[in-house]
Amino acid sequence: MNKELLIITGLGAMGLACARRLGTGRHLLLVDNSSKRLREAEQALSEDGHSIESLVLDLGASDAAQRLGGRIEALGASLRLLLHTAAVSPTQASARTIYQVNLEGTARLLEQLTPYLAPGSVGVVIASMAGQFVSLTPEQEQALASAPTQSLVALAAGWQGSEDTNQAYMVAKRGNQLRVEVEALRWATRGARLVSISPGIISTAQGRQEVAEQPQVAQLVRDCPVGRIGTPDDIAACVEWLASPAAGFVTGTDLRIDGGSIAALRWASER
């Protein structure tokens, strides 16, 4: 295959926006646990002229990253960009599932895709501003950053309050941010960059569900300094920059895209 490979996990609104913005001239490999979402995305993007194939995959499964690696090998393609958006929210799943998919699944993906990286490859992990809300000890942060991947679910599930789905989501997303910092050092040895993005409240199906079902989330939207909810295009624009040579000195870090929500919470007395 002569085209660069763009892998997108999770075909929600953010994944689709990024596919449209970044997919031109590349081969898209779409990954999701829903065959229905994949069919709909594949049809829409194919009609737009994109080169696409799809893979039904539950990224919480222990063999998920290995199966994705097998597909990359079969394609014989150069991995140009990995955009990892796949996750479950506090209103969609149990705490244990959140740890399996959002925390351990992400860590395993970053670890096991290393052999397929080439100079110039970029990985972007969608974390969340929720990672800023959780208070962890230095020892807990160290464990999230560097504990063996297969132990992460049991580790997080053993902490106080671990069965609360909101806390599980915050811990998992903080884990994403920390894991990216560590894995970026390994990616750098192959000439690749790895970053995370922490969106605020974004108008996706998942985001709108959180706004509807959790009053504190709706309040965050009302208090957002820019005066609106975020859009998938807000995220896609940042991913486009991070994947470009203009961001060639950016790796091992997190970019918060929240319309100022964290700043407003932290410095409310200054407003």
C-alpha positions, 0 to 999 in steps of 0.5 A: 500500500502506497498510502499513509495509514490513519487509524481512528478508534471510536466512531463518534462525532469526534472520530468522524470529524477527524476522519473528514479533516485528516483522511484525504489522500490517506487510507483510513482504518476505522475501529469500533465495537459497533458494526452498525456505527462502522457501517454508517461511518464507512458509507458516509466517508466512502461517499465523500471519496475516502479510502476506508476499511473497518475493524470491529474490535472491543478495545477492552478485550485483552487481545484487542491491540494484538488483533489491530497489529495483525491488521496493520501487518496485513495492510503492509502500510506505514502508520502515519497517525493513530487517533484513539477516541474510543472510551465509555462514559460514567452513564454508559458503563460500570466502573470496572468496564471503564477501567478495562476500556478507558484505562487498561485498553488505552495503555495496552494499545499504546504499548503494543502498537510500538513496533508499527511506528515509523519516523514521523508517526504521531499518536493522539489520545483523547483523554478528558479534562475530568483527569483534572478533577481527581486527587491522587497521591504521588504513589497512585500517579506513579502506579498509573504511569508505569504499573504493568498494563495487565495490572491496571484494572485490579490496581485502580479497582482497589482504591477507595471509592473505586466503584463510583463511575464518575471517579472511575472515569476521572482516574482512567482519564488521569491515567491516560494523561500519565501513560502518554507521558511515559509511552512518549519516551518509548515512541521517541526512540522510533522517531514518533510523537505521542500526545493527549488531548483533554476535551471539555464538554463536547457536543457528541452523543456521549457528551450530550448524554452526560449534560442531560443526566448529570447536573454538574456537567450541565453547570460546566457548560453554563459556566464555560468562559467562551459561552458555549459547548465544544464541537467535534470540529474544535477537537479535529482542528487541534488534532490536525495541528498536532499531527502536522510538522508545525507541532514537531516539538510537541510530545509527551504532553497533554493539551486541554481544550475545554473553553476555559472550564478548568480555569473558571473552576480553579479561579472562580473568585477572580471572575 
